[in-house]
Amino acid sequence: MPTQCDGILRTNSFSVGCDQAGVVIEASRINHACDNNSMHCWNDNLGKITVHAVRDIEKGEEITTNYIGRGSIRKERQAILKTSYILDCAWGLCSLPETESGAVDRKLMRRTKFWKNFQLDQGLTRHLASPLLRLRRLEETVRHTMELRSGTQLYEAYLERAALALAHSDLARGKIFFERAYEAYMTEHGPDDETAVERRDKLQNVSRSGCYGQSTRWKTLEADALPIKSISELFEDWLWKRIEDIPKPTQYADLYDRSTFLGIGGLPTKGLYDNEYHQDAALGRAKPRRHWCLMGRIMDSAAPGGQLHLMVTDVDGHITGVFFQETKSSKTRKNKAKKEESKTQSTSNTDTEKEESKDDGVNTQETEIEESKREQTGAKDKEENTEKLSPCPSTKAIPSWSYTPSARTLLQDQSSR
């Protein structure tokens, strides 16, 4: 027959090592909550039970732990607590209205189902079949764990997500999820845990993981994540592959960095080839090693003869002239368009002349009579109106050109055409 000591031990003890249990004076005072805010574990290095917060604890809030784990629905939790601890739980998750409690139970059941399937599929090739579907299940598990305000199982979910990324050679995401898994483990077990150093060492070279490189479907490098981290609103979408790629920022480097924007003296000279700027310069088939860009401030502008001329100061303070001119390709396109337009007009004129010639052959006599009448009438009108006409000077429209520095465009005054 159980004694009073047996009852105290059973309802207040903690696991001590693999096959032992003990009552800890301070930790045993921590009460149970189904949505606990702390976790306890045995630390062999310290020979003590350690308790760590798994979420922020408000001032005055009671510190609670979980006696039975977080995977069960309310009905199952209450039955276990009644049988094992003679405890009727009516607070925390167990105090929610039926509607809210049902929503929580559904999340718990989906999370439990995922981990049961995970335990049944532990082969090295488990990540190769339907990886995107597995990724969505992991994302859902992480989201439900966070919504339930519990850090438990977060470590396992992040670790499995890292393994999934590494199996498909995705070093960028694999490294990040290894870091998140390590942070989750430290939250639950503390930095003084005996396996903390071992887990931290794995972060130094994630490519040595046993599951790495089973496929190259999502292949990335660790450095690929660096520019994307700066776009916080899109980072999680990229991390969970909700989108395939993220537009990279338009500017990464310092605008005054000489390795990015050279001064005038650092630009190659047109027509002269140098190995510093070109590949195979000595072989007569030089190719540029990179694209060059001059960043400067426009100090003045002019348009002599219709050609735009800018005075520019470079990053070193040197002033030089820059001429605006059309590229060879744009001129070629314009000339080609003019030729096609001229050819079309020529064809149209030829067809018109043929039709007129045909009509002239049929109506030759009528045309001669009409022309004779017009000549007589025109001569008479000219004599009558000579005194009424006055001379008018001829005018010629001259197009004007202007430069708009803010728009960086060359404009032609249409009204002067």
VEXMI-656129 format. One record per residue (C-alpha): residue in one letter; x, y, z. Coordinates in Angstrom, 1 decimal, padded with zeros to 4 digits. Layout:
<A <X Y Z>>
...
***
This chain:
<M <000.0 000.0 000.0>>
<P <001.5 003.4 -001.0>>
<T <002.7 005.5 001.9>>
<Q <002.7 009.3 002.3>>
<C <006.3 009.4 001.2>>
<D <005.4 007.5 -002.0>>
<G <002.8 010.0 -002.8>>
<I <005.1 013.0 -002.2>>
<L <007.8 011.4 -004.4>>
<R <005.5 010.6 -007.2>>
<T <003.9 014.0 -007.4>>
<N <007.0 016.1 -006.7>>
<S <009.9 014.3 -008.2>>
<F <012.0 015.0 -011.2>>
<S <014.0 012.7 -013.5>>
<V <017.6 012.6 -012.3>>
<G <019.8 011.1 -015.0>>
<C <018.5 008.2 -017.1>>
<D <016.8 005.9 -014.6>>
<Q <016.6 007.8 -011.3>>
<A <014.2 010.3 -009.8>>
<G <014.5 012.8 -006.9>>
<V <012.8 015.6 -005.0>>
<V <014.5 019.0 -005.4>>
<I <013.6 021.4 -002.7>>
<E <013.2 024.6 -004.8>>
<A <012.3 023.2 -008.3>>
<S <009.7 020.9 -006.8>>
<R <007.7 023.9 -005.7>>
<I <007.2 024.9 -009.4>>
<N <003.6 024.2 -010.3>>
<H <002.3 022.7 -013.6>>
<A <000.7 024.6 -016.5>>
<C <-000.2 023.2 -019.9>>
<D <001.1 026.4 -021.4>>
<N <004.2 026.5 -019.2>>
<N <006.7 029.4 -019.4>>
<S <009.8 027.4 -018.3>>
<M <011.4 024.1 -018.8>>
<H <013.4 021.9 -016.4>>
<C <016.2 019.4 -017.1>>
<W <018.9 017.5 -015.3>>
<N <022.4 018.8 -015.8>>
<D <025.1 016.2 -015.3>>
<N <027.9 018.7 -015.3>>
<L <026.4 020.6 -012.4>>
<G <024.6 017.7 -010.7>>
<K <021.5 019.9 -010.4>>
<I <018.1 020.4 -011.9>>
<T <018.2 023.6 -014.1>>
<V <015.1 025.7 -015.0>>
<H <015.1 028.0 -018.0>>
<A <012.4 030.4 -019.3>>
<V <011.1 029.4 -022.7>>
<R <009.4 032.8 -023.3>>
<D <009.2 036.2 -021.7>>
<I <007.8 036.1 -018.2>>
<E <005.9 039.2 -017.0>>
<K <006.6 040.7 -013.6>>
<G <004.5 039.0 -011.0>>
<E <003.6 036.1 -013.3>>
<E <004.0 032.6 -011.7>>
<I <006.9 030.4 -013.0>>
<T <005.4 027.2 -014.3>>
<T <006.7 024.0 -015.9>>
<N <005.0 021.1 -017.6>>
<Y <004.8 017.7 -015.9>>
<I <003.5 015.7 -018.9>>
<G <004.7 017.4 -022.1>>
<R <002.8 019.5 -024.6>>
<G <001.6 017.0 -027.3>>
<S <-001.8 016.0 -025.9>>
<I <-005.2 017.6 -026.4>>
<R <-007.2 018.9 -023.3>>
<K <-009.2 015.7 -022.6>>
<E <-006.1 013.6 -022.7>>
<R <-004.0 016.0 -020.6>>
<Q <-006.7 016.2 -017.9>>
<A <-006.9 012.4 -017.7>>
<I <-003.1 012.0 -017.3>>
<L <-002.9 014.7 -014.7>>
<K <-005.8 013.2 -012.7>>
<T <-004.3 009.7 -012.8>>
<S <-000.6 010.5 -012.2>>
<Y <-000.7 013.6 -010.0>>
<I <-004.3 013.7 -008.6>>
<L <-004.6 017.1 -010.2>>
<D <-007.6 018.8 -011.8>>
<C <-006.2 021.3 -014.2>>
<A <-008.5 024.3 -014.8>>
<W <-006.1 027.1 -015.7>>
<G <-004.1 028.1 -018.7>>
<L <-005.0 026.1 -021.9>>
<C <-007.5 024.0 -019.9>>
<S <-009.5 027.1 -019.0>>
<L <-010.2 028.3 -022.6>>
<P <-013.7 028.3 -024.0>>
<E <-014.7 025.3 -026.1>>
<T <-014.2 027.1 -029.4>>
<E <-010.7 028.3 -028.6>>
<S <-009.8 025.1 -026.9>>
<G <-010.9 023.2 -030.0>>
<A <-008.7 025.3 -032.2>>
<V <-005.7 024.7 -029.9>>
<D <-006.4 020.9 -029.9>>
<R <-006.4 020.9 -033.7>>
<K <-003.0 022.5 -033.9>>
<L <-001.7 020.1 -031.3>>
<M <-003.0 017.1 -033.2>>
<R <-001.5 018.3 -036.5>>
<R <001.8 018.8 -034.8>>
<T <001.7 015.4 -033.1>>
<K <000.8 013.7 -036.4>>
<F <003.8 015.3 -038.1>>
<W <006.2 014.1 -035.5>>
<K <004.8 010.6 -035.5>>
<N <005.3 010.4 -039.3>>
<F <008.8 011.9 -038.8>>
<Q <009.7 009.1 -036.4>>
<L <008.5 006.5 -038.9>>
<D <010.7 008.0 -041.7>>
<Q <014.3 008.3 -040.4>>
<G <016.2 007.2 -043.5>>
<L <018.9 009.3 -045.0>>
<T <016.8 009.7 -048.1>>
<R <013.7 011.0 -046.4>>
<H <014.4 014.5 -047.6>>
<L <014.4 013.6 -051.3>>
<A <010.7 012.7 -051.6>>
<S <008.4 015.8 -051.9>>
<P <010.8 018.2 -050.2>>
<L <008.5 021.3 -050.7>>
<L <005.6 019.4 -049.0>>
<R <007.9 018.4 -046.1>>
<L <009.0 022.1 -045.9>>
<R <005.5 023.3 -045.6>>
<R <004.7 020.8 -042.8>>
<L <007.8 022.0 -040.9>>
<E <006.8 025.6 -041.4>>
<E <003.3 024.8 -040.0>>
<T <004.8 023.0 -037.0>>
<V <007.1 025.9 -036.2>>
<R <004.2 028.4 -036.5>>
<H <001.9 026.3 -034.3>>
<T <004.6 025.9 -031.7>>
<M <005.1 029.7 -031.5>>
<E <001.3 030.4 -031.4>>
<L <001.0 028.0 -028.5>>
<R <003.7 030.0 -026.7>>
<S <005.9 027.0 -026.2>>
<G <009.6 026.6 -027.0>>
<T <009.4 022.8 -026.7>>
<Q <009.9 020.9 -030.0>>
<L <011.1 024.2 -031.6>>
<Y <014.7 022.9 -031.5>>
<E <013.7 019.6 -033.3>>
<A <011.7 021.5 -036.0>>
<Y <014.6 023.9 -036.8>>
<L <017.1 021.0 -036.8>>
<E <015.0 019.1 -039.3>>
<R <014.5 022.2 -041.5>>
<A <018.3 022.6 -041.5>>
<A <018.8 019.0 -042.5>>
<L <016.2 019.4 -045.3>>
<A <018.1 022.4 -046.7>>
<L <021.5 020.7 -046.5>>
<A <020.2 017.5 -048.2>>
<H <019.6 019.7 -051.2>>
<S <022.9 021.6 -050.9>>
<D <021.2 024.8 -049.6>>
<L <024.1 026.0 -047.4>>
<A <022.7 029.5 -046.9>>
<R <019.4 028.4 -045.4>>
<G <020.9 025.3 -043.7>>
<K <023.4 027.5 -041.7>>
<I <020.7 029.9 -040.6>>
<F <018.4 027.1 -039.4>>
<F <021.3 025.4 -037.6>>
<E <021.8 028.7 -035.8>>
<R <018.1 028.9 -034.9>>
<A <018.1 025.3 -033.7>>
<Y <021.1 026.0 -031.4>>
<E <019.4 029.2 -030.0>>
<A <016.3 027.2 -029.3>>
<Y <018.3 024.4 -027.6>>
<M <020.2 027.0 -025.4>>
<T <016.8 028.5 -024.5>>
<E <015.5 025.2 -023.2>>
<H <018.7 023.8 -021.7>>
<G <021.0 026.7 -021.1>>
<P <024.6 027.4 -022.1>>
<D <025.9 025.2 -019.3>>
<D <024.4 022.1 -020.9>>
<E <026.9 019.3 -021.4>>
<T <026.2 019.1 -025.2>>
<A <026.2 022.8 -025.8>>
<V <029.9 022.9 -027.0>>
<E <029.3 020.0 -029.3>>
<R <026.2 021.6 -030.9>>
<R <028.0 024.9 -031.2>>
<D <030.9 023.2 -033.1>>
<K <028.5 021.9 -035.7>>
<L <027.7 025.4 -036.7>>
<Q <031.3 026.1 -037.8>>
<N <031.0 023.8 -040.8>>
<V <027.5 022.7 -041.7>>
<S <028.7 021.2 -045.0>>
<R <030.2 018.3 -043.0>>
<S <026.7 017.2 -042.0>>
<G <026.0 013.6 -043.0>>
<C <022.9 014.5 -045.0>>
<Y <024.6 017.3 -047.1>>
<G <024.7 017.1 -050.8>>
<Q <022.2 014.3 -051.6>>
<S <020.9 016.6 -054.4>>
<T <021.7 020.0 -055.8>>
<R <018.1 021.1 -056.2>>
<W <018.4 024.1 -053.9>>
<K <022.1 024.7 -054.1>>
<T <023.4 027.9 -052.5>>
<L <026.5 029.1 -050.7>>
<E <026.6 030.5 -047.1>>
<A <027.4 034.0 -048.4>>
<D <024.3 034.1 -050.5>>
<A <022.2 034.9 -047.4>>
<L <024.3 038.0 -046.5>>
<P <022.6 040.6 -048.8>>
<I <019.2 039.2 -048.2>>
<K <019.3 039.6 -044.5>>
<S <019.1 043.4 -044.9>>
<I <015.6 043.1 -046.4>>
<S <013.8 042.2 -043.2>>
<E <010.2 042.2 -044.6>>
<L <011.2 039.5 -047.3>>
<F <013.7 037.5 -045.4>>
<E <011.3 035.0 -043.8>>
<D <009.6 034.5 -047.2>>
<W <013.0 033.7 -048.7>>
<L <014.0 031.5 -045.8>>
<W <011.0 029.3 -046.0>>
<K <011.0 029.4 -049.8>>
<R <007.6 031.0 -050.1>>
<I <009.3 033.0 -052.9>>
<E <012.0 031.7 -055.2>>
<D <014.2 034.7 -055.0>>
<I <014.4 038.2 -053.6>>
<P <015.3 041.3 -055.6>>
<K <018.7 042.4 -054.4>>
<P <019.2 045.9 -053.1>>
<T <020.3 048.4 -055.7>>
<Q <023.3 049.6 -053.7>>
<Y <025.7 047.4 -051.7>>
<A <028.9 049.4 -051.7>>
<D <029.9 052.9 -050.6>>
<L <029.4 055.3 -053.5>>
<Y <032.8 056.8 -052.7>>
<D <034.6 053.5 -052.7>>
<R <037.3 053.7 -055.5>>
<S <036.9 050.0 -056.2>>
<T <033.3 050.5 -057.2>>
<F <033.2 054.1 -058.7>>
<L <036.5 055.2 -060.2>>
<G <037.7 058.7 -060.7>>
<I <038.4 060.0 -064.2>>
<G <042.0 059.0 -064.0>>
<G <041.1 055.4 -063.2>>
<L <039.0 054.8 -066.3>>
<P <040.5 053.1 -069.4>>
<T <041.3 055.2 -072.4>>
<K <039.3 054.4 -075.6>>
<G <041.3 052.7 -078.2>>
<L <044.2 051.7 -075.8>>
<Y <044.2 048.2 -074.3>>
<D <045.9 047.4 -071.1>>
<N <046.0 044.1 -069.2>>
<E <044.8 045.9 -066.1>>
<Y <041.5 046.7 -067.8>>
<H <041.3 044.1 -070.5>>
<Q <041.7 040.3 -071.0>>
<D <044.1 039.1 -073.8>>
<A <045.1 042.7 -074.5>>
<A <048.4 041.6 -076.0>>
<L <046.8 039.2 -078.4>>
<G <044.7 041.8 -080.2>>
<R <041.3 040.5 -079.1>>
<A <040.9 042.5 -075.9>>
<K <037.8 042.0 -073.8>>
<P <036.8 044.3 -070.9>>
<R <037.4 042.7 -067.4>>
<R <034.4 044.5 -066.0>>
<H <032.0 047.4 -066.6>>
<W <033.2 050.9 -065.6>>
<C <031.1 053.6 -064.2>>
<L <031.9 057.3 -063.5>>
<M <030.1 059.0 -060.7>>
<G <030.2 062.7 -060.9>>
<R <028.4 065.9 -060.1>>
<I <027.1 068.0 -063.0>>
<M <028.5 071.5 -062.6>>
<D <027.4 073.1 -065.9>>
<S <025.9 072.2 -069.3>>
<A <025.8 073.6 -072.9>>
<A <024.6 072.4 -076.3>>
<P <026.8 073.9 -079.0>>
<G <025.7 072.7 -082.4>>
<G <023.0 070.6 -080.9>>
<Q <025.4 068.3 -079.0>>
<L <025.1 068.1 -075.3>>
<H <028.3 069.1 -073.4>>
<L <028.5 068.6 -069.6>>
<M <031.1 069.8 -067.1>>
<V <031.4 067.1 -064.4>>
<T <033.4 066.9 -061.1>>
<D <034.5 063.3 -060.2>>
<V <034.9 061.7 -056.7>>
<D <038.5 063.1 -056.6>>
<G <037.4 066.7 -057.3>>
<H <038.8 066.7 -060.9>>
<I <036.7 068.5 -063.5>>
<T <036.3 067.2 -067.0>>
<G <034.0 067.5 -070.0>>
<V <031.6 064.8 -071.0>>
<F <029.8 064.8 -074.3>>
<F <026.4 063.3 -074.9>>
<Q <026.2 061.3 -078.1>>
<E <024.1 058.6 -079.6>>
<T <025.4 055.1 -079.7>>
<K <026.2 053.3 -082.9>>
<S <023.3 050.9 -082.4>>
<S <020.7 053.6 -082.0>>
<K <022.0 055.4 -085.1>>
<T <021.8 052.2 -087.0>>
<R <018.2 051.6 -085.9>>
<K <017.2 055.1 -087.0>>
<N <018.9 054.9 -090.4>>
<K <017.2 051.5 -091.0>>
<A <013.8 053.0 -090.1>>
<K <014.4 055.9 -092.5>>
<K <015.3 053.6 -095.3>>
<E <012.2 051.5 -094.8>>
<E <010.0 054.6 -094.7>>
<S <011.6 055.9 -097.9>>
<K <011.1 052.6 -099.6>>
<T <007.5 052.5 -098.6>>
<Q <006.9 056.0 -099.9>>
<S <008.7 055.2 -103.2>>
<T <006.5 052.2 -103.8>>
<S <003.4 054.2 -103.1>>
<N <004.4 057.0 -105.5>>
<T <005.2 054.4 -108.3>>
<D <001.7 052.9 -107.9>>
<T <000.1 056.3 -108.1>>
<E <002.0 057.3 -111.2>>
<K <000.9 054.1 -113.0>>
<E <-002.7 054.8 -112.2>>
<E <-002.4 058.5 -113.3>>
<S <-000.7 057.4 -116.5>>
<K <-003.5 055.0 -117.4>>
<D <-006.1 057.7 -116.8>>
<D <-004.1 060.1 -119.0>>
<G <-004.0 057.7 -121.9>>
<V <-007.8 057.3 -121.8>>
<N <-008.7 061.0 -121.4>>
<T <-006.0 062.8 -123.3>>
<Q <-008.3 064.9 -125.4>>
<E <-010.4 066.1 -122.5>>
<T <-007.3 067.0 -120.5>>
<E <-005.9 069.2 -123.3>>
<I <-009.1 071.2 -123.6>>
<E <-009.3 071.7 -119.9>>
<E <-005.7 072.8 -119.6>>
<S <-006.2 075.4 -122.4>>
<K <-009.2 076.9 -120.6>>
<R <-007.3 077.1 -117.3>>
<E <-004.4 078.9 -118.9>>
<Q <-006.6 081.5 -120.3>>
<T <-008.5 082.0 -117.1>>
<G <-005.3 082.1 -115.0>>
<A <-003.7 084.8 -117.2>>
<K <-006.7 087.0 -116.8>>
<D <-006.9 086.5 -113.0>>
<K <-003.2 087.3 -112.7>>
<E <-003.5 090.6 -114.4>>
<E <-006.5 091.6 -112.2>>
<N <-004.9 090.7 -108.8>>
<T <-001.3 091.8 -109.3>>
<E <-001.9 095.1 -107.6>>
<K <-003.7 093.4 -104.6>>
<L <-000.7 091.1 -103.7>>
<S <002.0 092.3 -101.2>>
<P <005.4 090.7 -100.6>>
<C <005.8 088.4 -097.5>>
<P <009.3 087.6 -096.0>>
<S <010.0 083.8 -095.8>>
<T <010.5 082.3 -092.3>>
<K <012.3 079.1 -091.2>>
<A <011.7 077.3 -087.9>>
<I <014.9 076.6 -086.0>>
<P <014.6 073.8 -083.3>>
<S <016.0 074.7 -079.9>>
<W <017.7 072.2 -077.6>>
<S <017.9 072.3 -073.8>>
<Y <019.2 070.0 -071.1>>
<T <017.4 069.2 -067.9>>
<P <019.9 068.1 -065.2>>
<S <017.3 066.6 -062.8>>
<A <015.7 064.4 -065.5>>
<R <019.1 063.6 -067.2>>
<T <017.3 063.8 -070.6>>
<L <017.8 065.8 -073.8>>
<L <014.6 067.6 -074.8>>
<Q <013.7 069.2 -078.2>>
<D <011.2 072.0 -078.3>>
<Q <008.3 070.6 -080.4>>
<S <006.6 073.9 -080.8>>
<S <009.5 075.4 -082.8>>
<R <009.3 072.7 -085.5>>
***
